Amino acid sequence: MRMNNYITDADDRLQGTYEKPMTLGEYVDAAFERPSIASHASKYLVEAIESMGTRTVFEEGETRDRYRFFDDPANDGEHAVLGNTKVLNRFVDDLRTIAAERGKSEKILWFDGPTATGKSELKRCLIDGLRAYSKTDEGRRYTVEWNVAAATDTRGLSYGDETTTAERDDDWYESPVQAHPLSTFPRSVRRELLMELNDRAEDHIPIAVDEELDPFSREAYEYLEETYRRDGIEELFSAIIDPDHLRIKNYVVDVGQGVGVLHSEDDGSPKERLVGSWMPSMLQELDSRGRKNPQAFSYDGVLSQGNGLLTIVEDAAQHADLLQKLLNVPDEGHVKLDKGIGMDIDTQLLIISNPDLDAELDKYADRNGQDPLKALKRRLDRHEFRYLTNVALEAELIRRELTDETAVWNASDESDLRERIRAPLTLEVRRGPGEITDRELAPHTVEAAATYSVVTRLEPDDLPRGYDLVDKALLYEFGHLQEGDTRTKIDEFDFTADDEGSHGIPVTYTRDIIADLLHETTDRHHPELDVGDVVMPTDVLDSMVEGLREAPVFSRSERTEYEERISTVRDHVRSEQETDVLEAVLSEHSVERETVESYVEHVYAWNDDGRVETDRGPVDPDPLLMKLFETEQLGRFDESDYTGTTPTNVVESFRREKIITALNRYAWENRDAGFQIGNVDLSEIPVIRAVLDRYDWDDVKRLYEDFNPAQWEDPPANTETARVKDRTIDVLCQRGYTPASAELTSRAVMREVRQRWD
């Protein structure tokens, strides 16, 4: 029964994908109802990309709108292009310009960049997205099918050795290059049809169908035209497009049908790779009127397959000899099968390459005006993919490389994003025949690898004094730095580097380092916990630095530069671990949200000489409540800072500068969101929360007088240190750690703490 459900689902899926063939008249009527089905190649690409909408992202310190199409929703995110949103948006802008025939029609769009930057993912994302869009009502794609047997079967149609049979369905032959149905009309009639269609559509990009029928279809058209002219038929076009001879069928876009992909390993002559080749065995059988019959052509070249939509040349440096032969294709839209047989092409050209194409294009650059590749370089419109400079995107990419996770992160807020970055990861690893074990990447391990990778890609020259590259990475990620009570926004920095992400550690290097660590045994022991199965952040960072010396992808200067950048990342990760442990140690003393909100409301009323709304009605701000919160909860002040319950100047300054100012700023920034003081969750204001959650080891000393971090690894029974450790491990486990990773992390933190404890 379960199998029947799957079969039914498959039936429904296919039923919604394919349509019955229609007449040319029915297609024209359908186009007036849904103009998108008649779109030319570049316009169709834009429509497919726009059909999935946009979302807002924060990349490289800027808020941007990102097309969801590049998140690969059609394939559950498997081939999502992470980051590079600015480049992708410019790509769509170029497509829009080309589609509207406002310029760049002669350009070949070029995606360039180092390995492992997402270029191949872009190719797969485009194919998957276009395939999915072509299955929708708005994205239906159509071409023509011909049948000349119903006229007088003297010559027939064929792609190869097949000949016509008595069965009518076997007599139908589809255009081998996805010819546009409107190309069937004479040019003058087509021009009037498109004018009316575009007037009704009122789209910002008009539909343009300039190409004539492909040679294979032209052969059928001319045969039918000649046959019916000899028979004295006056309404020749009506006879040619009679449903017995011409029908319009929809097809699902895929590689080979609407998408042509030329791979690095594809070979053959330039003509074979571009449009196809003649089939000698067919030439003699189909030769007609003393010339080569286009029915004897294979039409398996990349332009033939991509006609009607998209042509991709992958690893373009391997096909450098073809690039010059593609020069006139975008603006002329025409290629030749042979000297006397040409074919109109409507396809968007896209080439993908690593930096080796740069070297190929520049090999004659020193000839100045005599550079034979100058015309080609002028035609290439470069879009450069770079390594990611957002820690969250890099962490997401690392997890994708190590697991089968494909869902694109769409964090709801900053705290959610931070949780995703720091999250642990458990992987199954085969140790031997039939032996599989779980290896844990402890919390902050993926974050450590991602942060170090990003730091190697950033430029230090525009950093103000007192800031390091980890600070820059955090600014790019969150748009601000929180330093104690102070929040510094990225707008206050003047970052001018324009080549960040063009070099650095690729994700493939990081993936291989972690994969090797998963299969190595660690020299860690514990009487009860499997600490040897835990990979810690320091393990990954140490291995990444050590591996630089052996990796052939890095130059000597890069190795030296990257080795020098590891220390700031170590410090950052150590600080993150310390924050986790400190919060867990003090978890019993964390402030309830209601208490925080009550304190802030009383301070706000105190500053404005106002009153606080309560269940009992308005009351005056309570000086004792504020004093107790500031001395006991915050630990910021003591009795000497008050006269009774009256605050001194230092307390008043704290309240105004750290609480009121932050609240007013928040209110101003959210004024368009209908901000009301009574509705906001005050404890969620970032700056206020940083003030109120401010704990340090002095608080631990104050609250736990008998606590001794030197005893942490093996605390004596029934001591305060033992009780604090048990509770701390429990809290860490509630927050994503396992007992083993909680033990190792807390040990590492306490080793650092005990050095400064006294």
C-alpha atoms as one frame of an Amber mdcrd trajectory, in Angstrom:
protein
   0.000   0.000   0.000   2.826   2.360   0.818   4.327   1.758  -2.653   0.983
   2.730  -4.212   1.148   6.084  -2.433   4.545   6.799  -3.963   3.331   5.770
  -7.410   0.292   8.047  -7.053   2.520  10.956  -6.012   4.745  10.344  -9.033
   1.704  10.215 -11.324   0.427  13.507  -9.935   3.832  15.135 -10.304   4.168
  14.162 -13.979   0.539  14.935 -14.704   1.132  18.511 -13.628   4.309  18.808
 -15.677   3.301  17.818 -19.193   0.436  19.028 -21.377  -1.219  17.646 -24.462
   0.196  19.149 -27.663  -1.704  22.205 -28.926  -2.139  23.931 -32.263  -0.201
  27.080 -33.110  -3.426  29.093 -32.749  -4.036  27.670 -29.283  -0.491  28.526
 -28.302  -0.883  32.140 -29.429  -4.118  32.422 -27.420  -2.331  30.961 -24.395
   0.533  33.445 -24.826  -1.901  36.363 -24.711  -3.227  34.964 -21.438   0.215
  34.114 -20.001   2.848  36.130 -21.906   5.688  34.557 -19.936   5.357  31.312
 -21.924   6.606  33.186 -25.007   9.589  34.858 -23.336  12.953  34.869 -25.083
  15.991  33.330 -23.375  17.351  36.182 -21.224  13.850  37.356 -20.261  12.918
  33.815 -19.239  16.034  33.627 -17.062  15.091  36.853 -15.290  11.516  35.652
 -14.779  12.673  32.320 -13.380  15.008  34.034 -10.910  12.412  36.606  -9.851
   9.641  34.010  -9.529  10.987  32.750  -6.199  11.121  36.154  -4.545  13.818
  37.715  -2.361  14.938  37.742   1.255  17.079  40.152   3.246  20.622  39.131
   4.182  23.518  40.836   5.938  26.790  40.194   4.111  30.147  41.933   4.309
  28.704  44.506   6.656  25.797  45.448   4.369  22.098  44.655   4.252  21.148
  43.267   0.845  18.152  41.774  -0.916  18.969  38.289  -2.136  17.106  36.297
  -4.764  15.871  33.059  -3.208  16.475  31.349  -6.557  20.168  31.142  -5.644
  19.288  29.326  -2.411  18.223  26.434  -4.659  14.758  26.018  -3.136  13.819
  23.797  -6.060  16.297  21.222  -4.777  15.902  21.805  -1.029  19.036  23.916
  -0.973  21.415  21.146  -2.075  23.203  23.404  -4.554  22.612  26.767  -2.900
  25.168  29.437  -3.723  26.210  30.702  -0.298  27.163  34.359  -0.114  28.365
  36.387  -3.127  24.945  38.078  -3.118  26.316  41.356  -4.468  27.836  39.534
  -7.452  24.645  37.579  -8.104  22.526  40.730  -7.952  24.761  42.394 -10.547
  24.422  39.273 -12.688  20.616  39.597 -12.570  20.885  43.315 -13.369  22.967
  42.441 -16.433  20.436  39.827 -17.506  17.678  42.392 -17.175  19.624  44.880
 -19.299  20.286  42.250 -21.972  16.680  41.015 -21.949  15.306  44.533 -22.393
  17.808  45.126 -25.236  19.154  48.212 -23.488  22.765  47.163 -23.871  25.331
  44.447 -23.192  23.787  42.267 -25.894  27.255  41.541 -27.230  28.577  40.467
 -23.832  29.471  36.956 -22.722  28.791  36.726 -18.984  31.840  35.372 -17.195
  31.997  33.954 -13.675  35.551  33.876 -12.429  37.142  33.097  -9.086  39.283
  30.705  -7.043  38.344  27.077  -6.562  35.639  26.228  -4.019  33.898  29.607
  -4.233  30.546  28.298  -5.500  30.844  28.587  -9.286  29.926  24.952  -9.902
  27.085  25.295  -7.415  25.820  28.229  -9.471  25.712  26.026 -12.566  23.737
  23.316 -10.758  21.497  25.888  -9.096  20.645  27.429 -12.474  19.840  24.044
 -13.990  17.729  22.914 -11.037  15.915  26.236 -10.773  15.141  26.462 -14.480
  13.943  22.867 -14.536  11.606  23.546 -11.623  10.332  26.807 -13.100   9.573
  25.133 -16.435   7.179  22.813 -14.583   5.064  25.732 -13.364   2.193  27.261
 -15.312   3.977  30.600 -15.743   7.259  28.959 -16.659   6.038  26.514 -19.287
   8.462  26.193 -22.204   7.269  25.213 -25.680   8.704  24.159 -29.010   7.441
  22.798 -32.348   6.897  19.299 -33.730   6.580  18.515 -37.433   4.891  15.813
 -39.471   5.236  15.823 -43.267   4.022  12.261 -43.776   0.446  13.482 -43.828
   1.256  15.476 -46.960   3.070  13.228 -49.437   5.609  10.901 -47.891   8.397
  11.128 -50.409  11.189  12.338 -48.184  10.142  12.158 -44.556  11.870  13.546
 -41.506  14.492  11.881 -39.346  17.234  12.520 -36.819  19.138   9.397 -37.793
  18.447   5.935 -39.158  14.786   6.038 -38.173  12.311   6.229 -41.052   8.648
   7.070 -40.969   6.185   4.304 -40.212   2.508   3.905 -40.602   2.013   4.888
 -36.973   1.117   8.568 -36.804   2.921   9.254 -33.515   6.125   7.942 -35.029
   5.838  10.489 -37.813   6.206  13.482 -35.461   9.646  15.013 -35.010  10.455
  17.702 -32.496  12.733  20.584 -33.343  16.175  19.390 -32.228  17.082  22.846
 -30.916  13.874  23.865 -29.100  12.726  26.296 -31.822  10.414  29.018 -30.505
   6.818  28.457 -31.705   6.467  32.095 -32.793   9.438  31.711 -35.146   7.035
  29.780 -37.374   5.355  33.041 -38.390   6.763  35.171 -41.227   8.864  37.997
 -39.782   6.430  40.815 -40.614   3.456  38.991 -39.088   5.521  38.028 -36.057
   6.496  41.658 -35.536   2.843  42.734 -35.396   1.918  39.815 -33.134   4.689
  40.673 -30.666   3.765  44.336 -30.694   0.209  43.515 -29.640   1.380  40.899
 -27.143   3.795  43.318 -25.485   1.225  46.117 -25.419  -1.167  43.868 -23.520
   1.488  42.451 -21.222   2.803  45.905 -20.190   5.944  44.247 -18.847   9.147
  46.193 -18.198  10.911  43.712 -20.477   9.192  43.191 -23.852   9.245  39.785
 -25.515  11.618  39.579 -28.471  11.621  36.667 -30.929  14.013  37.572 -33.734
  15.295  34.161 -34.750  14.008  32.201 -37.716  13.180  28.500 -37.695  16.111
  26.152 -37.207  17.386  24.336 -40.342  15.698  21.045 -39.393  12.314  22.739
 -38.970  12.928  24.909 -42.020  13.355  21.738 -44.076   9.900  20.544 -42.987
   8.343  23.990 -43.471   9.729  24.393 -46.984   8.725  20.877 -47.975   5.148
  21.498 -46.855   5.113  24.918 -48.493   6.363  23.521 -51.804   3.946  20.582
 -51.704   0.848  22.698 -51.095   1.900  25.403 -53.562   2.133  22.753 -56.267
  -1.332  21.562 -55.236  -2.634  25.089 -55.801  -3.525  25.760 -52.155  -4.051
  29.493 -51.678  -3.936  29.641 -47.868  -0.435  28.271 -47.739   0.446  29.186
 -44.121  -2.765  27.662 -42.821  -1.959  24.454 -44.693   1.603  24.361 -43.336
   0.530  24.830 -39.707  -2.427  22.477 -39.986  -2.654  20.295 -36.842  -1.734
  17.301 -39.001   1.651  18.926 -39.731   2.524  21.221 -36.829   1.847  21.022
 -33.142   3.219  22.854 -30.148   4.454  20.793 -27.230   5.830  21.757 -23.866
   9.109  20.406 -22.561  10.848  20.379 -19.210  14.045  22.382 -19.292  17.090
  20.241 -18.641  20.639  19.673 -19.786  20.410  18.918 -23.501  17.031  20.581
 -23.890  17.193  24.303 -23.267  20.403  24.127 -21.240  23.706  23.337 -22.904
  26.737  22.559 -20.741  30.210  22.162 -22.213  32.390  20.288 -19.730  36.176
  20.356 -19.507  36.449  16.781 -20.766  34.327  17.348 -23.889  36.389  17.191
 -27.061  36.002  17.390 -30.819  36.412  20.115 -33.402  35.157  23.625 -32.569
  32.107  23.112 -34.767  31.293  19.773 -33.134  31.513  21.257 -29.655  29.491
  24.333 -30.569  26.662  23.099 -32.804  27.160  19.425 -33.643  28.384  17.380
 -36.593  27.263  15.852 -39.847  26.353  12.155 -39.851  28.058  10.713 -42.931
  25.832   7.652 -42.991  22.806   9.902 -43.409  24.184  12.317 -45.970  23.735
  10.067 -48.980  20.242   8.965 -47.922  18.954  12.460 -47.181  20.946  14.559
 -49.662  18.517  16.711 -51.576  18.769  19.273 -54.337  22.521  18.913 -54.475
  23.192  20.142 -50.937  23.541  18.746 -47.440  20.243  18.048 -45.809  20.026
  19.570 -42.266  18.222  16.412 -41.154  21.589  14.662 -41.363  23.061  16.916
 -38.673  23.413  15.740 -35.059  22.563  19.065 -33.308  24.358  17.854 -30.171
  26.688  20.838 -29.739  26.443  23.039 -26.674  24.729  25.927 -28.500  22.180
  23.596 -30.041  21.332  22.085 -26.670  21.153  25.502 -25.012  19.123  27.193
 -27.730  16.087  28.878 -26.275  17.584  29.437 -22.843  21.106  28.984 -21.442
  24.535  27.900 -22.649  27.256  27.223 -20.053  30.920  26.668 -20.823  32.398
  25.102 -17.694  36.149  25.234 -16.983  36.404  27.737 -19.795  40.214  27.707
 -19.877  39.961  24.170 -21.304  37.964  25.592 -24.231  39.869  28.828 -24.795
  39.983  28.071 -28.515  36.191  28.302 -28.662  35.829  31.631 -26.923  36.873
  33.666 -29.951  34.446  31.702 -32.126  31.674  32.697 -29.700  32.370  36.410
 -30.102  29.534  37.179 -32.495  26.960  34.741 -31.119  25.428  37.024 -28.442
  24.774  40.056 -30.655  24.280  38.355 -34.047  22.477  35.296 -32.654  23.648
  33.179 -35.544  25.959  30.205 -36.124  26.692  28.026 -39.147  26.311  24.304
 -39.540  28.072  24.531 -42.869  29.048  27.168 -45.384  25.566  27.334 -46.826
  23.485  26.463 -43.782  23.141  28.836 -40.856  21.117  28.629 -37.670  19.669
  31.405 -35.530  20.399  31.035 -31.815  18.598  32.534 -28.826  20.645  31.632
 -25.780  22.291  33.374 -22.860  26.009  32.634 -22.879  27.683  31.996 -19.545
  31.262  30.877 -19.027  32.768  29.650 -15.771  36.465  29.530 -15.027  39.154
  29.448 -12.383  41.894  32.115 -12.415  43.818  30.090 -15.011  41.680  31.702
 -17.723  43.075  35.083 -16.664  46.552  33.849 -17.498  45.359  32.518 -20.849
  43.730  35.854 -21.731  46.759  37.888 -20.671  49.452  35.903 -22.456  49.677
  38.555 -25.214  49.039  41.569 -22.975  52.618  42.845 -23.379  51.968  43.410
 -27.108  49.846  46.428 -26.228  47.720  47.286 -29.247  48.670  44.046 -31.044
  47.002  41.752 -28.535  44.987  39.212 -30.613  42.726  38.507 -27.617  41.759
  42.133 -27.096  38.375  41.779 -28.801  37.566  38.715 -26.715  38.483  40.438
 -23.441  36.283  43.373 -24.400  33.314  41.060 -24.887  33.685  39.241 -21.551
  31.627  40.723 -18.722  33.354  39.502 -15.582  31.568  38.571 -12.349  34.072
  37.495  -9.717  33.117  34.960  -7.076  35.203  35.229  -3.922  35.706  33.283
  -0.742  33.095  33.985   1.909  33.873  36.724   4.424  30.936  35.987   6.733
  31.646  33.517   9.535  28.075  32.186   9.558  28.132  31.452   5.816  31.512
  29.742   6.131  30.289  27.680   9.101  27.229  26.688   7.071  29.443  25.726
   4.144  31.774  23.638   6.346  28.806  21.747   7.751  27.541  21.131   4.203
  30.925  19.745   3.215  30.955  17.338   6.172  27.303  16.281   6.262  24.216
  15.969   4.116  22.744  19.189   5.543  21.285  21.250   2.708  18.736  23.607
   4.268  19.794  27.235   3.866  20.175  29.071   7.169  17.629  31.795   7.675
  18.244  32.935  11.233  15.407  34.802  12.928  17.681  37.138  14.886  21.261
  37.641  16.034  21.018  35.246  18.975  19.683  32.521  16.666  22.546  33.119
  14.252  25.126  32.975  17.051  23.668  29.667  18.192  23.946  28.222  14.700
  27.576  29.369  14.414  28.654  27.878  17.746  26.616  24.674  17.405  28.330
  21.282  17.833  28.281  18.565  15.204  28.185  14.792  15.609  29.377  12.570
  12.765  29.449   8.816  12.295  32.956   7.523  11.543  33.919   4.030  10.474
  36.777   2.703  12.600  37.002  -0.774  11.111  34.902  -3.532   9.527  31.433
  -3.207  11.000  32.619  -0.714  13.630  31.032   2.725  13.526  31.486   5.339
  16.232  30.227   8.858  16.828  32.761  11.679  16.793  31.760  15.023  18.218
  32.931  18.400  17.017  32.523  20.287  20.285  30.642  23.607  20.413  32.676
  26.406  18.794  34.783  23.924  16.761  33.117  24.630  13.412  33.038  28.293
  14.434  36.789  28.231  15.072  37.511  26.747  11.641  35.139  29.197   9.941
  36.527  32.214  11.778  40.117  31.318  10.958  39.225  30.751   7.299  37.502
  34.143   7.111  40.357  35.904   8.920  42.829  34.668   6.284  40.666  36.321
   3.609  40.463  39.796   5.154  42.808  42.732   4.715  44.336  44.357   7.832
  45.467  47.629   6.255  42.230  49.555   6.905  41.837  48.469  10.550  41.881
  51.279  13.128  44.369  51.022  15.965  43.185  48.681  18.697  41.176  46.357
  16.428  42.147  43.040  14.854  40.895  40.887  12.006  38.543  38.910  14.247
  36.890  42.216  15.138  36.525  42.929  11.433  35.003  39.492  10.839  32.481
  40.100  13.641  31.601  43.491  12.194  30.991  41.896   8.794  28.844  39.246
  10.471  26.714  41.237  12.926  27.252  44.864  11.941  28.540  45.850  15.364
  31.020  45.065  18.133  29.970  44.767  21.761  32.799  45.860  24.034  31.584
  45.803  27.615  28.790  48.350  27.854  29.605  49.948  24.507  28.279  48.942
  21.096  30.257  50.154  18.095  28.536  49.916  14.716  30.200  49.149  11.423
  29.183  52.582  10.126  31.811  54.049  12.432  34.575  52.249  10.522  35.974
  53.159   7.136  36.848  49.861   5.484  38.328  50.475   2.051  39.828  47.105
   1.034  38.271  45.946  -2.242  39.984  42.599  -2.771  38.905  40.758   0.373
  37.924  37.174  -0.342  40.138  36.925  -3.414  42.607  34.782  -1.477  42.713
  32.781   1.736  42.024  29.275   2.992  39.439  27.445   0.821  36.703  25.376
   2.433  38.019  22.217   0.786  41.243  22.565   2.817  39.273  22.973   6.053
  37.033  20.037   5.184  40.005  17.744   4.591  41.688  18.818   7.843  38.568
  18.039   9.873  37.972  14.771   7.996  41.482  13.618   8.873  41.001  14.562
  12.530  37.823  12.488  12.688  39.835   9.379  11.880  42.681  10.115  14.262
  42.818   8.991  17.867  43.457  11.601  20.550  45.543  11.146  23.663  42.826
  12.090  26.102  41.507   9.967  28.934  38.770  10.097  31.527  37.593   7.312
  33.820  33.942   7.691  32.765  33.659   9.862  29.631  34.665   9.207  26.006
  36.746  12.370  25.802  38.914  10.771  23.114  36.007  10.981  20.652  35.708
  14.748  21.001  37.379  17.125  18.532  37.994  20.476  20.208  38.420  23.904
  18.590  42.122  23.899  19.439  42.533  20.539  17.685  41.195  21.969  14.432
  43.106  25.251  14.658  46.375  23.457  15.425  45.906  21.085  12.503  44.942
  23.877  10.112  48.151  25.759  10.909  50.339  22.660  10.755  48.832  21.639
   7.430  49.760  24.955   5.796  53.370  23.832   5.474  52.474  20.751   3.445
  49.558  22.036   1.367  50.681  22.807  -2.203  47.905  25.361  -2.748  49.616
  27.980  -0.565  52.705  29.981  -1.424  55.481  30.498   1.113  54.363  34.062
   1.817  50.743  32.940   2.285  51.805  30.283   4.793  53.718  32.834   6.831
  50.880  35.329   6.700  48.203  32.820   7.687  50.287  31.380  10.525  50.567
  34.849  12.037  46.794  35.283  12.069  45.965  32.247  14.192  46.599  33.855
  17.588  43.648  36.271  17.435  41.325  33.419  16.471  42.572  31.311  19.390
  41.893  34.210  21.751  38.407  34.727  20.325  37.417  31.052  20.628  38.869
  30.867  24.131  36.768  33.895  25.068  33.625  32.268  23.656  34.264  29.100
  25.633  34.919  31.124  28.777  31.618  32.956  28.343  29.785  29.615  28.081
  31.401  28.270  31.229  30.997  31.494  33.200  27.305  31.724  32.340  26.856
  28.089  33.358  28.690  28.629  36.668  26.450  31.614  37.465  23.256  30.168
  36.003  21.567  30.044  39.423  22.112  33.745  39.768  20.915  34.880  36.350
  18.392  37.685  36.382  14.769  36.893  35.558  13.464  38.763  32.531  10.618
  40.299  34.534  13.138  41.664  37.051  15.163  43.224  34.253  12.104  44.841
  32.720  10.940  46.155  36.078  14.321  47.735  36.772  14.504  49.401  33.340
  10.969  50.776  33.622  11.718  52.247  37.043  14.950  53.834  35.753  13.121
  55.280  32.740  10.422  56.790  34.986  13.087  58.065  37.425  14.844  59.902
  34.612  11.619  61.517  33.311  10.124  62.277  36.740   7.333  59.988  35.637
   5.452  57.062  37.113   5.471  53.296  36.553   2.299  51.483  35.512   1.499
  48.487  37.756  -1.484  46.235  38.416  -2.350  48.547  41.286  -2.117  51.626
  39.085   0.643  54.226  38.535   3.330  54.355  41.247   6.473  56.402  41.775
   9.779  54.772  40.743  11.128  52.713  43.646  14.650  53.866  44.694  15.190
  50.748  46.820  14.285  48.406  43.946  16.807  50.154  41.695  19.517  50.179
  44.371  19.123  46.471  45.177  19.225  45.531  41.495  22.377  47.581  40.898
  24.220  46.298  43.959  23.051  42.687  44.212  22.134  41.678  40.666  24.619
  43.739  38.691  27.312  43.956  41.362  28.258  47.337  39.880  27.966  49.427
  43.059  28.024  49.185  46.875  26.685  51.178  49.824  29.276  53.917  49.361
  27.662  54.824  46.043  24.370  55.772  47.690  23.133  58.036  50.457  20.459
  55.778  51.805  18.646  54.953  48.581  19.611  58.177  46.827  22.170  57.498
  44.070  25.402  59.443  43.822  26.589  61.054  40.580  28.368  57.902  39.413
  25.164  55.836  39.691  23.100  58.539  38.008  25.596  58.653  35.125  25.393
  54.878  34.760  21.603  54.956  34.599  21.482  57.757  32.027  24.434  56.754
  29.818  24.077  52.981  29.861  20.333  52.452  30.248  18.398  55.533  29.114
  20.619  56.330  26.131  20.396  52.737  24.888  16.627  52.700  25.275  16.198
  56.011  23.444  18.432  54.816  20.626  16.411  51.624  20.318  13.175  53.620
  20.262  14.542  55.870  17.517  15.794  52.983  15.394  12.416  51.244  15.676
  10.221  54.309  15.261   8.874  53.008  11.912   7.900  49.702  13.492   5.328
  51.328  15.759   7.611  51.423  18.790   5.858  51.838  22.128   7.656  51.680
  25.455   4.888  49.565  26.930   5.133  46.869  24.234   8.874  46.352  23.854
  10.697  43.489  25.546  13.228  45.681  27.313  15.561  42.840  28.180  16.060
  42.142  24.468  17.591  45.551  23.747  21.152  44.509  22.814  23.048  47.186
  24.719  20.871  46.898  27.814  21.159  43.143  27.792  24.941  43.417  27.574
  24.907  45.659  30.656  22.553  43.497  32.668  24.174  40.185  31.747  27.626
  41.465  32.559  29.276  38.837  34.739  32.910  38.113  35.459  34.985  35.919
  37.727  34.788  38.514  40.486  31.101  37.654  40.704  32.049  33.984  41.130
  34.443  34.943  43.937  31.759  37.041  45.585  29.071  34.386  45.361  31.182
  31.262  46.013  33.766  32.104  48.633  35.124  28.535  48.891  35.333  27.890
  45.135  38.802  26.890  43.870  39.380  26.562  40.080  42.632  24.670  40.727
  40.524  21.732  41.967  38.269  21.650  38.906  39.607  18.545  37.151  39.120
  16.351  40.244  37.360  18.338  42.966  37.215  16.843  46.480  33.837  15.385
  47.379  31.315  17.530  49.244  33.133  20.758  48.434  31.703  23.892  46.937
  33.918  23.375  43.888  32.410  19.906  43.326  28.860  21.227  43.637  29.559
  24.124  41.257  31.184  21.785  38.729  28.286  19.311  38.737  25.787  22.085
  38.152  27.992  23.737  35.504  28.338  20.496  33.502  24.550  19.984  33.678
  23.881  23.498  32.392  26.435  23.159  29.569  24.769  19.923  28.492  21.432
  21.740  28.380  23.059  24.260  26.038  24.422  21.881  23.416  27.443  20.245
  25.004  27.814  16.555  25.705  29.221  15.513  29.096  32.572  14.798  27.408
  32.840  18.125  25.547  31.551  19.988  28.622  34.287  18.375  30.707  37.036
  19.231  28.222  35.819  22.786  27.631  35.404  23.612  31.320  38.847  22.140
  32.063  40.448  24.318  29.399  38.696  27.413  30.729  39.552  26.711  34.373
  43.203  26.189  33.509  43.224  29.746  32.193  41.171  31.124  35.096  43.298
  29.672  37.864  46.354  31.520  36.548  44.676  34.831  37.321  42.409  33.727
  40.180  44.452  35.238  43.010
